[in-house]
């Protein structure tokens, strides 16, 4: 799968109703080896900057989730593997920030909507997609991560 095909797959997951973190991670099920349902469950609370609190963008959380499969550390006595994972995560986040100006959801959304932490998800209407950068942020995160494959 090309980088752009993977980015389009993530866009389609997002526009079908999955949150931003889920959309990014679902585009890498072939890499993680996880099924769609498990991935969606694991990333369910990360949308909207963690439960719509507008903190770290869900697309970045989705990248971090997949990064754990690309640069894993499971042996707690291996600090080198932990360091490699953290360095990878920091690199992904830095690239995302460089391309988008921030990794913080409320900053990326801007305006009054960006500050809302009401846990009620906004309806996915045509206007929702017009006024939010989320679809393209999903694609950006996938491109950054896919370039590391």
Buried (B, 14 or more C-beta within 10 A) or exposed (E): BEBEEBBBBBBBBBBEEBBBBBBBBBBBBEBBEBEEEEBBEBBEBBBBBBBBEBBBBBBBBBBBBBBBEBBEBEEEEEEEBBEBBEEBBEBBBEBBBEEBEBBBBBBBBBEEEBEBEEEEEBEEEEEBEEBBBBBBBBBBBBBBBBEBE
